């Protein structure tokens, strides 16, 4: 992008040829493009993963073995095998099937491209972990809340849509945030299939400058900044979805008059 080149040239003028700052400024556009690829990889994989995880979790809580056995096998496989092996299975393994290679656009534009192979692998990988988080959260929803929904005459579908799933989502947010951070760190493995993400761009720059320590440190700082953004985002979501956990710390005057008893006053102080 033009603004990256302008920023790079301006920083090079400030560094006045002093290393490693001059090299940082010169190769900053490549590293920023790699960071953008990493960010897209994590965000898209996280969205697709949670969309896949929800039906998997619903099947896992079923008492019918014909419904939960396949999701269980899927989750067991993706949680029990290394992410690097899964990446190689998708990127290198799919090419072994001639029927896939003859699928035209789907093969040429998707399955043979390292970017989309990384998206597919990370989505399937994180879906297995999120599904287990959802399963545990669904089974941890207080029975009283479910019984209250039943007393109101809500159907099973409405119970899940209005009571159980929103409550479960609030429960898994802290653990889901940790999973996203782990996925961010695991995204560095995508560079093993020639994807120029942040780690791939860093290794490409090091091959030109031979400044291993300097650029690996810079890549670490950039990963920290991306992680800080995700942590802040999930803190905000936790404050929204788990606002009830902070209710006892609100000033008593902001609470409904019927709630202002002596016990709540003591907790609010």
Backbone as JSON, one array per atom type, in Angstrom:
{
  "sequence": "XXXXXXXXXXXXXXXXXXXXXXXXXXXXXXXXXXXXXXXXXXXXXXXXXXXXXXXXXXXXXXXXXXXXXXXXXXXXXXXXXXXXXXXXXXXXXXXXXXXXXXXXXXXXXXXXXXXXXXXXXXXXXXXXXXXXXXXXXXXXXXXXXXXXXXXXXXXXXXXXXXXXXXXXXXXXXXXXXXXXXXXXXXXXXXXXXXXXXXXXXXXXXXXXXXXXXXXXXXXXXXXXXXXXXXXXXXXXXXXXXXXXXXXXXXXXXXXXXXXXXXXXXXXXX",
  "N": [[0.83, -1.19, 0.0], [0.36, 2.32, -0.59], [0.56, 4.1, 1.57], [2.06, 2.65, 3.37], [4.56, 2.53, 2.12], [5.22, 5.24, 2.08], [5.36, 5.73, 4.84], [7.47, 4.01, 5.45], [9.62, 5.18, 4.03], [9.76, 7.66, 5.32], [10.46, 6.86, 7.94], [12.95, 5.74, 7.41], [14.42, 7.99, 6.81], [14.49, 9.14, 9.32], [15.98, 7.29, 10.78], [18.49, 7.43, 9.7], [20.32, 5.59, 8.61], [21.15, 4.0, 10.74], [21.54, 0.85, 12.2], [19.64, -1.65, 14.02], [17.53, -0.2, 13.09], [17.23, 1.05, 10.63], [16.89, -1.08, 8.87], [14.56, -2.13, 9.95], [12.78, -0.06, 9.27], [12.95, -0.16, 6.47], [11.94, -2.67, 5.74], [9.46, -2.64, 6.86], [6.91, -2.36, 5.46], [6.55, -4.98, 4.32], [6.4, -6.56, 6.63], [4.11, -5.48, 7.85], [2.16, -6.14, 5.97], [2.3, -8.91, 6.22], [1.44, -9.12, 8.89], [-1.18, -8.27, 8.56], [-2.21, -10.36, 7.0], [-1.99, -12.43, 8.89], [-3.78, -11.47, 10.83], [-6.22, -11.53, 9.4], [-6.35, -14.27, 8.94], [-6.66, -15.33, 11.55], [-9.04, -14.08, 12.44], [-11.01, -14.81, 10.5], [-10.86, -17.61, 10.7], [-11.61, -17.91, 13.36], [-14.28, -17.0, 13.3], [-15.52, -18.78, 11.46], [-14.93, -21.11, 12.81], [-16.42, -20.91, 15.24], [-18.97, -20.94, 14.23], [-19.08, -23.53, 13.19], [-18.69, -24.91, 15.55], [-20.94, -24.61, 17.15], [-23.24, -26.26, 16.18], [-21.9, -28.71, 16.49], [-21.52, -28.82, 19.26], [-24.17, -28.9, 20.14], [-24.94, -31.37, 19.14], [-23.23, -32.94, 20.62], [-24.24, -32.81, 23.23], [-26.43, -34.32, 23.05], [-28.36, -37.18, 23.98], [-28.61, -39.31, 22.36], [-26.75, -41.83, 20.97], [-26.24, -42.12, 18.23], [-26.18, -39.56, 17.33], [-24.2, -38.15, 18.78], [-21.81, -39.55, 18.44], [-20.26, -39.2, 16.06], [-19.57, -36.36, 16.09], [-18.06, -36.52, 18.46], [-15.88, -38.16, 17.66], [-14.76, -36.48, 15.72], [-13.99, -34.24, 17.28], [-12.23, -35.5, 19.03], [-10.18, -36.28, 17.28], [-9.16, -33.81, 16.2], [-8.39, -32.47, 18.49], [-6.52, -34.14, 19.47], [-4.37, -34.44, 17.75], [-1.37, -32.94, 16.39], [-1.33, -29.48, 15.38], [0.32, -28.8, 13.26], [0.55, -31.19, 11.84], [-2.08, -31.42, 10.95], [-2.25, -29.21, 9.23], [-0.44, -29.99, 7.22], [-1.75, -32.28, 6.31], [-4.03, -31.2, 5.09], [-2.95, -29.35, 3.2], [-0.93, -30.73, 1.75], [-1.94, -33.32, 1.67], [-4.5, -33.37, 0.41], [-3.93, -33.09, -2.26], [-3.32, -35.59, -3.14], [-5.5, -36.87, -4.08], [-7.03, -37.59, -7.01], [-9.59, -36.99, -7.86], [-10.18, -34.65, -6.5], [-8.32, -32.92, -7.59], [-9.36, -32.56, -10.08], [-11.46, -30.86, -9.86], [-11.73, -28.37, -10.89], [-12.46, -24.98, -10.58], [-12.77, -25.0, -7.77], [-10.57, -26.44, -6.91], [-8.39, -25.07, -8.15], [-8.6, -22.41, -7.23], [-9.06, -22.53, -4.5], [-8.53, -25.03, -2.85], [-5.91, -25.58, -3.57], [-4.48, -23.43, -2.76], [-2.33, -21.91, -0.43], [-3.27, -20.03, 1.47], [-6.09, -20.43, 1.74], [-6.09, -23.09, 2.45], [-4.88, -22.9, 4.95], [-6.85, -21.41, 6.28], [-8.99, -23.26, 6.24], [-7.88, -25.39, 7.75], [-7.29, -24.18, 10.27], [-9.84, -23.36, 10.99], [-11.26, -25.81, 11.26], [-9.72, -26.91, 13.27], [-9.91, -25.12, 15.49], [-12.65, -25.2, 15.85], [-13.14, -27.66, 17.04], [-12.13, -27.33, 19.64], [-13.66, -25.15, 20.57], [-16.19, -26.26, 20.43], [-16.16, -28.11, 22.53], [-15.93, -26.32, 24.63], [-18.39, -25.01, 24.43], [-20.09, -27.2, 24.85], [-19.55, -27.89, 27.55], [-20.37, -25.48, 28.74], [-23.09, -25.33, 28.07], [-24.09, -27.51, 29.47], [-23.65, -26.55, 31.97], [-25.38, -24.51, 32.49], [-27.51, -23.09, 34.84], [-30.0, -25.16, 36.28], [-32.3, -24.06, 37.24], [-32.78, -21.8, 35.65], [-33.41, -22.95, 33.22], [-35.67, -24.39, 33.95], [-37.33, -22.27, 34.61], [-37.7, -21.16, 32.08], [-39.09, -23.25, 30.9], [-41.38, -23.17, 32.45], [-42.49, -20.84, 31.54], [-43.49, -21.67, 29.21], [-41.91, -21.89, 26.93], [-40.72, -23.22, 23.88], [-38.45, -25.96, 23.07], [-36.57, -25.1, 21.18], [-36.73, -22.31, 21.47], [-35.92, -22.09, 24.1], [-33.21, -22.73, 23.9], [-32.39, -20.69, 22.15], [-33.03, -18.26, 23.43], [-32.36, -18.48, 26.14], [-30.48, -20.6, 26.96], [-28.23, -20.72, 25.09], [-27.33, -17.93, 24.9], [-26.59, -17.61, 27.6], [-24.65, -19.62, 27.82], [-22.76, -18.67, 25.98], [-21.81, -16.38, 27.26], [-20.54, -17.63, 29.39], [-18.4, -19.0, 28.18], [-16.74, -17.05, 27.2], [-14.26, -16.03, 28.47], [-12.58, -18.36, 28.25], [-12.8, -18.76, 25.51], [-11.56, -16.48, 24.55], [-8.92, -17.07, 25.35], [-8.5, -19.25, 23.65], [-8.52, -18.01, 21.15], [-6.2, -16.45, 21.36], [-4.3, -18.5, 21.56], [-4.67, -19.58, 19.04], [-3.77, -17.46, 17.51], [-1.02, -17.49, 18.13], [-0.46, -20.04, 17.18], [-0.83, -19.61, 14.52], [1.54, -18.97, 13.36], [2.56, -21.28, 12.32], [1.52, -21.47, 9.83], [3.26, -20.45, 8.02], [4.82, -22.54, 7.22], [3.73, -23.65, 4.99], [4.32, -22.03, 2.88], [2.93, -19.66, 3.16], [2.77, -16.19, 3.34], [2.47, -14.96, 6.0], [2.74, -13.11, 9.1], [4.95, -14.4, 10.37], [5.99, -15.77, 8.15], [6.68, -13.59, 6.47], [8.59, -12.44, 8.12], [10.61, -14.42, 8.19], [11.28, -14.35, 5.52], [12.39, -11.79, 5.28], [14.57, -12.07, 6.99], [16.1, -13.87, 5.58], [17.19, -12.21, 3.72], [18.52, -10.18, 5.11], [19.96, -11.39, 7.15], [19.64, -10.87, 9.82], [18.8, -12.27, 12.37], [18.1, -12.29, 15.2], [17.21, -9.64, 15.62], [14.95, -9.28, 13.92], [13.27, -11.37, 14.64], [12.7, -10.6, 17.23], [11.3, -8.22, 16.67], [9.1, -9.31, 15.31], [7.98, -10.75, 17.42], [7.16, -8.63, 19.08], [5.19, -7.49, 17.45], [3.34, -9.59, 17.34], [2.61, -9.53, 20.02], [1.29, -7.06, 20.16], [-0.92, -7.52, 18.48], [-2.12, -9.54, 19.97], [-2.77, -8.07, 22.26], [-4.78, -6.43, 21.27], [-6.82, -8.3, 20.74], [-7.23, -9.24, 23.36], [-8.21, -6.93, 24.63], [-10.58, -6.61, 23.16], [-12.04, -8.91, 23.88], [-12.3, -8.48, 26.61], [-14.04, -6.33, 26.56], [-16.31, -7.59, 25.43], [-16.86, -9.42, 27.47], [-17.64, -7.67, 29.52], [-20.02, -6.85, 28.46], [-21.64, -9.18, 28.0], [-21.49, -10.46, 30.44], [-22.5, -8.77, 32.38], [-24.03, -9.07, 34.65], [-22.37, -10.1, 36.57], [-21.09, -7.99, 37.66], [-22.96, -6.61, 39.0], [-23.35, -6.39, 41.79], [-21.46, -4.57, 42.49], [-22.23, -2.1, 41.73], [-23.14, 1.32, 42.41], [-25.42, 1.78, 45.1], [-27.49, 3.58, 44.74], [-28.04, 3.49, 42.05], [-29.48, 1.22, 41.65], [-32.54, -0.66, 41.46], [-35.23, 0.3, 43.6], [-36.39, -1.77, 45.04], [-34.34, -3.55, 45.29], [-32.55, -2.54, 47.03], [-31.54, -3.58, 49.63], [-30.23, -4.32, 52.94], [-28.23, -6.28, 52.77], [-27.31, -6.11, 50.1], [-26.37, -3.52, 50.11], [-24.14, -3.8, 51.74], [-22.48, -5.4, 50.12], [-22.07, -3.68, 48.0], [-20.46, -1.69, 48.93]],
  "CA": [[0.0, 0.0, 0.0], [1.14, 3.54, -0.72], [0.84, 4.72, 2.86], [3.14, 1.89, 3.99], [5.81, 2.97, 1.5], [5.5, 6.6, 2.57], [5.8, 5.58, 6.23], [8.79, 3.39, 5.44], [10.61, 6.18, 3.6], [9.89, 8.67, 6.38], [11.2, 6.26, 9.03], [14.34, 5.58, 6.98], [15.07, 9.28, 6.96], [14.72, 9.37, 10.74], [17.01, 6.39, 11.3], [19.79, 7.89, 9.18], [21.2, 4.46, 8.35], [21.52, 3.26, 11.95], [20.96, -0.48, 12.29], [18.75, -2.31, 13.06], [16.35, 0.63, 12.84], [17.09, 1.32, 9.2], [16.31, -2.29, 8.27], [13.17, -2.17, 10.39], [12.0, 0.88, 8.47], [12.95, -0.57, 5.07], [11.1, -3.86, 5.54], [8.2, -2.51, 7.58], [5.72, -2.7, 4.65], [6.37, -6.43, 4.2], [5.96, -7.09, 7.91], [2.73, -5.07, 8.08], [1.32, -6.97, 5.11], [2.25, -10.22, 6.86], [0.59, -9.01, 10.08], [-2.56, -8.2, 8.09], [-2.58, -11.73, 6.63], [-2.19, -13.15, 10.15], [-5.01, -11.0, 11.45], [-7.34, -12.09, 8.64], [-6.38, -15.72, 9.17], [-7.2, -15.62, 12.88], [-10.43, -13.62, 12.55], [-11.87, -15.66, 9.67], [-10.88, -18.95, 11.29], [-12.4, -17.85, 14.59], [-15.7, -16.88, 12.97], [-15.97, -20.05, 10.89], [-14.82, -22.12, 13.86], [-17.52, -20.85, 16.2], [-20.17, -21.36, 13.5], [-19.04, -24.99, 13.15], [-18.68, -25.47, 16.9], [-22.27, -24.6, 17.76], [-23.97, -27.52, 15.93], [-21.16, -29.82, 17.08], [-21.8, -28.86, 20.7], [-25.56, -29.34, 20.33], [-24.96, -32.82, 18.93], [-22.49, -33.6, 21.71], [-25.05, -32.9, 24.45], [-27.55, -35.23, 22.81], [-28.27, -38.49, 24.62], [-28.68, -40.32, 21.32], [-25.38, -42.13, 20.53], [-26.1, -41.93, 16.79], [-25.97, -38.13, 17.08], [-23.0, -37.59, 19.37], [-20.59, -40.32, 18.22], [-19.43, -38.59, 15.01], [-18.92, -35.16, 16.64], [-17.04, -36.92, 19.43], [-14.71, -38.59, 16.9], [-14.16, -35.28, 15.1], [-13.34, -33.46, 18.33], [-11.11, -36.29, 19.54], [-9.1, -36.24, 16.3], [-8.54, -32.49, 16.06], [-7.76, -32.09, 19.76], [-5.47, -35.09, 19.82], [-3.27, -34.44, 16.78], [-0.72, -31.62, 16.3], [-1.84, -28.57, 14.37], [1.2, -28.86, 12.09], [0.16, -32.37, 11.07], [-3.34, -31.11, 10.29], [-1.94, -28.3, 8.12], [0.17, -30.78, 6.14], [-2.77, -33.17, 5.76], [-4.9, -30.44, 4.2], [-2.23, -28.71, 2.09], [-0.25, -31.74, 0.93], [-2.7, -34.56, 1.57], [-5.62, -33.3, -0.53], [-3.45, -33.2, -3.64], [-3.14, -36.99, -3.5], [-6.75, -37.39, -4.63], [-7.21, -37.09, -8.37], [-10.94, -36.42, -7.99], [-10.12, -33.26, -6.03], [-7.53, -32.11, -8.54], [-10.18, -32.34, -11.27], [-12.66, -30.11, -9.49], [-11.73, -27.07, -11.55], [-12.3, -23.73, -9.8], [-12.63, -25.28, -6.34], [-9.18, -26.83, -6.66], [-7.45, -24.06, -8.61], [-8.7, -21.15, -6.48], [-9.25, -22.72, -3.06], [-7.84, -26.13, -2.17], [-4.49, -25.6, -3.88], [-3.89, -22.18, -2.3], [-1.94, -22.03, 0.99], [-4.09, -19.18, 2.34], [-7.36, -21.07, 2.02], [-5.8, -24.32, 3.19], [-4.67, -22.5, 6.34], [-8.17, -21.05, 6.83], [-9.74, -24.5, 6.46], [-7.28, -26.15, 8.85], [-7.48, -23.48, 11.54], [-11.27, -23.37, 11.32], [-11.59, -27.14, 11.76], [-8.98, -27.13, 14.52], [-10.47, -24.35, 16.61], [-14.03, -25.63, 16.05], [-13.14, -28.79, 17.98], [-11.94, -26.81, 21.0], [-14.8, -24.31, 20.95], [-17.34, -27.14, 20.64], [-16.08, -28.64, 23.88], [-16.25, -25.21, 25.54], [-19.84, -24.83, 24.37], [-20.74, -28.35, 25.5], [-19.45, -27.73, 29.0], [-21.16, -24.33, 29.18], [-24.51, -25.68, 27.96], [-24.42, -28.41, 30.57], [-23.46, -25.83, 33.23], [-26.43, -23.52, 32.68], [-28.31, -23.48, 36.02], [-31.27, -25.82, 35.96], [-33.39, -23.17, 37.58], [-33.08, -20.93, 34.52], [-34.1, -23.79, 32.22], [-37.01, -24.68, 34.47], [-38.12, -21.04, 34.48], [-38.09, -21.05, 30.67], [-40.13, -24.24, 30.66], [-42.59, -22.7, 33.11], [-43.07, -19.81, 30.69], [-44.05, -22.31, 28.03], [-41.03, -21.76, 25.77], [-40.35, -24.47, 23.21], [-37.04, -26.32, 23.24], [-35.77, -24.23, 20.33], [-36.68, -20.97, 22.08], [-35.11, -22.2, 25.31], [-31.8, -22.63, 23.49], [-32.11, -19.41, 21.5], [-33.22, -17.11, 24.31], [-31.86, -18.68, 27.5], [-29.32, -21.48, 27.15], [-27.07, -20.34, 24.29], [-26.74, -16.66, 25.37], [-25.93, -17.84, 28.89], [-23.44, -20.4, 27.57], [-21.78, -17.83, 25.31], [-21.17, -15.56, 28.29], [-19.66, -18.48, 30.2], [-17.19, -19.44, 27.49], [-15.97, -15.93, 26.67], [-12.85, -16.02, 28.9], [-11.86, -19.48, 27.65], [-12.76, -18.53, 24.07], [-10.48, -15.5, 24.33], [-7.65, -17.8, 25.42], [-8.38, -20.07, 22.44], [-8.15, -17.12, 20.04], [-4.79, -16.11, 21.53], [-3.54, -19.69, 21.18], [-4.74, -19.7, 17.59], [-2.87, -16.43, 16.98], [0.35, -18.0, 18.22], [-0.34, -21.2, 16.3], [-0.87, -19.19, 13.11], [2.91, -18.91, 12.84], [2.83, -22.53, 11.59], [1.05, -21.35, 8.45], [4.4, -20.12, 7.17], [5.44, -23.78, 6.74], [3.15, -24.0, 3.68], [4.68, -20.91, 2.0], [2.05, -18.51, 3.34], [3.51, -15.04, 3.83], [1.88, -14.27, 7.14], [3.77, -12.34, 9.82], [6.15, -15.21, 10.52], [6.55, -16.01, 6.82], [7.34, -12.36, 6.04], [9.79, -12.26, 8.94], [11.64, -15.34, 7.7], [11.7, -13.86, 4.21], [13.27, -10.64, 5.51], [15.81, -12.56, 7.6], [16.91, -14.49, 4.53], [17.86, -11.14, 2.97], [19.35, -9.33, 5.97], [20.69, -12.23, 8.11], [19.47, -10.28, 11.15], [17.85, -13.19, 12.98], [17.63, -11.85, 16.51], [16.51, -8.37, 15.54], [13.62, -9.36, 13.29], [12.41, -12.24, 15.43], [12.21, -9.75, 18.32], [10.27, -7.34, 16.13], [7.9, -10.13, 15.06], [7.38, -11.02, 18.73], [6.47, -7.42, 19.53], [3.98, -7.34, 16.64], [2.38, -10.58, 17.83], [2.1, -9.03, 21.31], [0.34, -5.98, 19.89], [-2.16, -8.14, 17.98], [-2.75, -10.23, 21.1], [-3.35, -7.05, 23.13], [-6.04, -6.0, 20.64], [-7.81, -9.35, 20.98], [-7.54, -9.27, 24.79], [-9.09, -5.8, 24.9], [-11.89, -6.88, 22.56], [-12.77, -9.91, 24.68], [-12.67, -7.84, 27.87], [-15.24, -5.56, 26.28], [-17.42, -8.52, 25.28], [-17.18, -9.96, 28.79], [-18.39, -6.66, 30.26], [-21.37, -6.76, 27.89], [-22.41, -10.41, 28.17], [-21.47, -10.89, 31.84], [-22.72, -7.58, 33.2], [-24.64, -9.46, 35.92], [-21.33, -10.41, 37.54], [-20.64, -6.73, 38.25], [-24.13, -5.9, 39.52], [-23.23, -6.09, 43.21], [-20.48, -3.51, 42.69], [-22.81, -0.84, 41.3], [-23.63, 2.16, 43.51], [-26.76, 1.38, 45.51], [-28.48, 4.52, 44.22], [-28.34, 3.15, 40.66], [-30.25, -0.01, 41.63], [-33.96, -0.55, 41.71], [-35.5, 0.5, 45.03], [-36.7, -3.05, 45.67], [-33.11, -4.31, 45.46], [-31.65, -1.83, 47.94], [-31.63, -4.09, 50.99], [-28.99, -4.17, 53.71], [-27.21, -7.22, 52.28], [-26.75, -5.58, 48.86], [-25.59, -2.32, 50.47], [-22.84, -4.25, 52.25], [-21.68, -5.86, 48.98], [-21.8, -2.59, 47.09], [-19.51, -0.75, 49.53]],
  "C": [[0.87, 1.25, 0.0], [1.51, 4.14, 0.63], [1.94, 3.97, 3.61], [4.49, 2.32, 3.43], [6.2, 4.35, 1.98], [6.01, 6.55, 4.01], [7.19, 5.0, 6.3], [9.87, 4.39, 5.06], [10.83, 7.24, 4.67], [10.7, 8.13, 7.56], [12.66, 6.05, 8.67], [15.09, 6.89, 7.09], [15.39, 9.58, 8.42], [15.86, 8.51, 11.28], [18.4, 6.75, 10.83], [20.79, 6.75, 9.02], [21.64, 3.68, 9.55], [20.78, 1.93, 12.0], [20.68, -0.83, 13.75], [17.57, -1.46, 12.63], [16.13, 0.92, 11.37], [16.46, 0.11, 8.49], [14.86, -2.47, 8.7], [12.3, -1.28, 9.51], [11.88, 0.41, 7.02], [11.99, -1.72, 4.82], [9.78, -3.79, 6.3], [6.97, -2.82, 6.72], [5.48, -4.2, 4.51], [5.86, -7.04, 5.5], [4.52, -6.7, 8.21], [1.77, -5.87, 7.21], [1.2, -8.38, 5.69], [1.37, -10.22, 8.1], [-0.88, -8.94, 9.68], [-3.07, -9.58, 7.66], [-2.84, -12.56, 7.88], [-3.5, -12.77, 10.81], [-6.24, -11.55, 10.73], [-7.48, -13.58, 8.88], [-7.03, -16.05, 10.5], [-8.67, -15.25, 12.97], [-11.36, -14.52, 11.75], [-11.98, -17.07, 10.25], [-11.72, -18.97, 12.57], [-13.88, -17.78, 14.31], [-16.24, -18.2, 12.43], [-15.94, -21.14, 11.96], [-15.98, -22.11, 14.83], [-18.84, -21.23, 15.53], [-20.23, -22.89, 13.38], [-19.2, -25.6, 14.54], [-20.08, -25.56, 17.5], [-23.08, -25.86, 17.45], [-23.24, -28.73, 16.5], [-21.47, -29.96, 18.57], [-23.22, -29.34, 20.97], [-25.69, -30.85, 20.11], [-24.27, -33.56, 20.07], [-23.32, -33.75, 22.98], [-26.25, -33.82, 24.27], [-27.3, -36.57, 23.52], [-28.34, -39.64, 23.62], [-27.27, -40.61, 20.8], [-25.18, -41.96, 19.03], [-25.85, -40.46, 16.44], [-24.63, -37.63, 17.62], [-21.71, -38.34, 19.03], [-19.69, -39.69, 17.15], [-18.8, -37.27, 15.46], [-17.84, -35.49, 17.66], [-15.75, -37.35, 18.73], [-13.99, -37.42, 16.25], [-13.37, -34.48, 16.14], [-12.11, -34.19, 18.86], [-9.92, -36.21, 18.58], [-8.4, -34.88, 16.3], [-7.92, -31.98, 17.36], [-6.57, -32.97, 20.09], [-4.3, -35.15, 18.87], [-2.67, -33.03, 16.69], [-1.29, -30.78, 15.16], [-0.98, -28.63, 13.1], [0.86, -30.05, 11.21], [-1.13, -32.1, 10.31], [-3.13, -30.17, 9.09], [-1.37, -29.08, 6.94], [-0.85, -31.72, 5.5], [-3.67, -32.44, 4.77], [-4.14, -29.94, 2.98], [-1.58, -29.74, 1.16], [-1.11, -32.97, 0.69], [-3.82, -34.51, 0.54], [-5.17, -33.47, -1.98], [-3.24, -34.64, -4.08], [-4.37, -37.58, -4.18], [-7.02, -36.74, -5.99], [-8.59, -36.45, -8.54], [-10.98, -34.98, -7.51], [-9.37, -32.37, -7.01], [-8.32, -31.81, -9.8], [-11.44, -31.52, -10.99], [-12.67, -28.68, -10.02], [-11.51, -25.91, -10.62], [-12.05, -24.02, -8.33], [-11.21, -25.69, -5.99], [-8.22, -25.7, -6.99], [-7.42, -22.82, -7.71], [-8.76, -21.33, -4.97], [-8.31, -23.78, -2.49], [-6.36, -26.21, -2.48], [-3.76, -24.36, -3.39], [-3.54, -22.27, -0.81], [-2.8, -21.21, 1.93], [-5.38, -19.89, 2.73], [-7.17, -22.4, 2.74], [-5.56, -24.01, 4.67], [-5.99, -22.12, 7.0], [-8.96, -22.3, 7.17], [-9.2, -25.24, 7.67], [-7.53, -25.49, 10.19], [-8.94, -23.46, 11.96], [-11.68, -24.72, 11.9], [-10.94, -27.4, 13.11], [-9.64, -26.4, 15.69], [-11.92, -24.72, 16.87], [-14.11, -26.77, 17.06], [-13.01, -28.3, 19.42], [-13.14, -25.99, 21.46], [-16.04, -25.18, 21.2], [-17.33, -27.73, 22.04], [-16.36, -27.56, 24.91], [-17.76, -25.0, 25.6], [-20.56, -25.97, 25.09], [-20.72, -28.21, 27.01], [-20.32, -26.59, 29.51], [-22.65, -24.64, 29.13], [-24.94, -26.57, 29.11], [-24.29, -27.73, 31.94], [-24.5, -24.74, 33.46], [-27.29, -23.96, 33.86], [-29.67, -24.07, 35.64], [-32.46, -24.93, 36.26], [-33.78, -22.25, 36.42], [-33.82, -21.71, 33.43], [-35.52, -24.1, 32.68], [-37.91, -23.46, 34.39], [-38.58, -20.84, 33.04], [-39.18, -22.05, 30.33], [-41.45, -23.8, 31.28], [-43.28, -21.61, 32.31], [-43.66, -20.37, 29.4], [-43.21, -22.18, 26.78], [-40.74, -23.14, 25.19], [-38.86, -24.74, 23.41], [-36.14, -25.41, 22.41], [-35.64, -22.84, 20.93], [-35.88, -20.98, 23.38], [-33.63, -22.05, 24.96], [-31.49, -21.25, 22.94], [-32.14, -18.23, 22.46], [-32.56, -17.25, 25.68], [-30.5, -19.39, 27.5], [-28.09, -20.98, 26.39], [-26.51, -18.97, 24.68], [-26.01, -16.82, 26.69], [-24.63, -18.61, 28.69], [-22.36, -19.56, 26.91], [-21.06, -16.93, 26.31], [-20.21, -16.35, 29.14], [-18.34, -18.78, 29.5], [-16.3, -18.29, 27.05], [-14.52, -15.9, 27.16], [-12.02, -17.13, 28.26], [-11.76, -19.32, 26.13], [-11.69, -17.49, 23.71], [-9.11, -16.16, 24.38], [-7.42, -18.64, 24.17], [-7.98, -19.22, 21.24], [-6.67, -16.73, 20.14], [-3.9, -17.3, 21.16], [-3.54, -19.89, 19.66], [-3.84, -18.65, 16.92], [-1.43, -16.92, 17.01], [0.56, -19.2, 17.31], [-0.34, -20.82, 14.84], [0.52, -19.07, 12.51], [3.26, -20.17, 12.05], [2.37, -22.45, 10.14], [2.19, -21.01, 7.49], [5.08, -21.37, 6.62], [4.87, -24.23, 5.4], [3.24, -22.79, 2.74], [3.73, -19.72, 2.12], [2.84, -17.36, 3.95], [2.69, -14.28, 4.87], [2.99, -13.52, 7.87], [5.06, -13.14, 9.98], [6.79, -15.5, 9.18], [7.27, -14.79, 6.29], [8.62, -12.13, 6.83], [10.92, -13.17, 8.47], [12.15, -14.92, 6.34], [12.67, -12.69, 4.34], [14.62, -11.11, 6.08], [16.7, -13.21, 6.56], [17.66, -13.45, 3.69], [18.85, -10.36, 3.84], [20.27, -10.12, 6.9], [20.66, -11.66, 9.52], [18.41, -11.09, 11.89], [17.25, -12.62, 14.26], [16.76, -10.61, 16.4], [15.09, -8.52, 14.99], [12.71, -10.36, 14.0], [11.87, -11.47, 16.65], [11.1, -8.82, 17.85], [8.98, -8.11, 15.86], [7.2, -10.46, 16.37], [6.6, -9.83, 19.27], [5.17, -7.23, 18.75], [2.92, -8.36, 17.03], [1.78, -10.13, 19.17], [1.05, -7.94, 21.1], [-0.99, -6.54, 19.39], [-2.89, -8.84, 19.12], [-3.4, -9.23, 22.05], [-4.68, -6.54, 22.58], [-7.14, -7.02, 20.92], [-8.21, -9.4, 22.46], [-8.49, -8.13, 25.15], [-10.49, -6.02, 24.35], [-12.69, -7.86, 23.41], [-13.11, -9.38, 26.07], [-13.94, -7.03, 27.69], [-16.46, -6.47, 26.14], [-17.83, -9.13, 26.62], [-17.98, -8.95, 29.6], [-19.82, -6.54, 29.75], [-22.19, -7.99, 28.24], [-22.44, -10.89, 29.62], [-21.64, -9.7, 32.78], [-23.31, -7.94, 34.57], [-23.6, -9.75, 36.99], [-20.82, -9.16, 38.23], [-21.78, -5.99, 38.92], [-23.97, -5.52, 40.97], [-22.22, -4.99, 43.49], [-20.98, -2.16, 42.19], [-23.18, 0.0, 42.52], [-25.08, 1.82, 43.82], [-27.81, 2.3, 44.91], [-28.87, 4.21, 42.78], [-29.21, 1.89, 40.54], [-31.73, 0.28, 41.87], [-34.22, -0.47, 43.21], [-35.78, -0.81, 45.74], [-35.47, -3.9, 45.94], [-32.19, -3.71, 46.51], [-31.85, -2.31, 49.38], [-30.27, -3.97, 51.66], [-27.88, -5.06, 53.18], [-26.53, -6.67, 51.03], [-25.95, -4.32, 49.13], [-24.21, -2.71, 50.95], [-21.93, -4.69, 51.11], [-21.28, -4.74, 48.07], [-20.78, -1.61, 47.64], [-18.09, -1.1, 49.12]]
}
